Amino acid sequence: MFKTPLQVEKIGENKWRLLSPLVYEGSRRYIVPAGFETDFASVPRIFWRICPPVAGNHAEPAVLHDYLCEIYPDQRTTDRIFLEAMESNDVGWLKRTLMFQAVRLYQIIKGNY
């Protein structure tokens, strides 16, 4: 579960900066530092009505996932933590399953799996 609120400032068209640390406690404790830059969820524009990239209960897990992708080489682990964080943040089953499968597909395309 997220222990701190998500506080960001917009710094570009699709870029935000954390104003304070984002703390998540799940299977482990993770701290996304203040100053970290994110694009939130990289959702194709066609799906924004269903899953807007910034708004919604998936926002914190998306920031955490962006951060973990930068610090951990194991994409399977980062994607698993993303799924765990979405579940703990009450992202509905269908939405979190679609988002999880989308990040996995993206990683497969990039050759990270």
C-alpha positions as CSV (number, residue, x, y, z in Angstrom):
1,M,0.0,0.0,0.0
2,F,1.1,3.5,-0.6
3,K,2.1,5.3,2.6
4,T,2.5,8.8,1.1
5,P,0.4,10.9,-1.3
6,L,1.5,11.4,-4.9
7,Q,2.6,15.0,-5.3
8,V,3.9,16.0,-8.7
9,E,4.4,19.0,-10.9
10,K,4.1,19.0,-14.7
11,I,7.4,19.8,-16.4
12,G,6.6,18.9,-20.0
13,E,3.9,17.7,-22.3
14,N,4.0,14.1,-21.0
15,K,6.5,14.5,-18.1
16,W,6.0,15.1,-14.4
17,R,8.4,15.4,-11.4
18,L,7.8,14.1,-7.9
19,L,7.7,16.9,-5.4
20,S,8.0,14.5,-2.4
21,P,9.0,10.9,-2.0
22,L,6.4,8.2,-2.9
23,V,6.6,5.4,-0.4
24,Y,5.1,1.9,-1.2
25,E,5.0,-1.0,1.2
26,G,4.1,-4.3,-0.2
27,S,6.3,-7.4,-0.4
28,R,9.1,-4.9,0.2
29,R,9.4,-1.2,0.9
30,Y,10.2,1.0,-2.0
31,I,10.8,4.8,-2.0
32,V,10.6,6.7,-5.2
33,P,12.7,9.8,-4.4
34,A,11.5,13.4,-4.8
35,G,12.8,14.8,-8.1
36,F,12.1,11.5,-10.0
37,E,10.6,12.2,-13.4
38,T,7.8,10.0,-14.8
39,D,5.4,9.9,-17.7
40,F,2.9,7.9,-15.6
41,A,1.3,5.2,-17.6
42,S,2.4,5.0,-21.2
43,V,-1.1,4.4,-22.5
44,P,-1.9,4.8,-26.2
45,R,-4.1,7.8,-26.8
46,I,-7.0,5.6,-28.1
47,F,-7.4,4.1,-24.6
48,W,-7.3,7.3,-22.6
49,R,-11.1,7.3,-22.0
50,I,-10.8,3.9,-20.3
51,C,-7.4,4.5,-18.7
52,P,-6.2,8.1,-18.6
53,P,-2.4,8.1,-18.2
54,V,-2.3,10.4,-15.2
55,A,-5.6,10.3,-13.4
56,G,-6.9,7.3,-11.5
57,N,-5.9,4.8,-8.9
58,H,-3.3,3.3,-11.2
59,A,-1.2,6.6,-11.1
60,E,0.9,5.7,-8.1
61,P,1.6,2.1,-9.3
62,A,2.6,3.6,-12.7
63,V,5.1,6.0,-11.1
64,L,6.5,3.1,-9.0
65,H,6.8,0.9,-12.1
66,D,8.7,3.7,-14.0
67,Y,11.1,4.0,-11.1
68,L,11.7,0.3,-10.7
69,C,12.3,-0.1,-14.4
70,E,15.2,2.3,-13.9
71,I,16.8,0.7,-10.9
72,Y,16.2,-3.0,-11.5
73,P,17.4,-5.0,-14.5
74,D,14.8,-7.8,-14.0
75,Q,11.6,-6.7,-15.8
76,R,9.6,-9.7,-14.5
77,T,10.1,-8.5,-11.0
78,T,9.2,-4.9,-11.7
79,D,6.1,-6.0,-13.6
80,R,5.1,-8.3,-10.7
81,I,5.5,-5.4,-8.2
82,F,3.4,-3.2,-10.6
83,L,0.6,-5.7,-10.5
84,E,0.9,-6.1,-6.7
85,A,0.8,-2.3,-6.3
86,M,-2.2,-1.9,-8.6
87,E,-4.1,-4.6,-6.6
88,S,-3.2,-2.9,-3.3
89,N,-4.4,0.5,-4.7
90,D,-7.8,-1.0,-5.6
91,V,-7.3,-1.0,-9.4
92,G,-10.1,-3.2,-10.7
93,W,-9.2,-6.7,-11.9
94,L,-9.9,-6.0,-15.6
95,K,-8.0,-2.7,-15.7
96,R,-5.0,-4.0,-13.8
97,T,-4.9,-7.2,-15.9
98,L,-4.9,-5.1,-19.1
99,M,-2.3,-2.8,-17.8
100,F,-0.1,-5.6,-16.6
101,Q,-0.4,-7.5,-20.0
102,A,0.4,-4.2,-21.8
103,V,3.6,-3.6,-19.9
104,R,4.6,-7.3,-20.4
105,L,3.9,-7.1,-24.2
106,Y,6.0,-3.9,-24.4
107,Q,8.9,-5.6,-22.6
108,I,8.6,-8.6,-24.9
109,I,8.7,-6.3,-28.0
110,K,11.8,-4.6,-26.5
111,G,13.4,-7.9,-25.9
112,N,13.6,-7.6,-22.2
113,Y,11.9,-10.9,-21.5
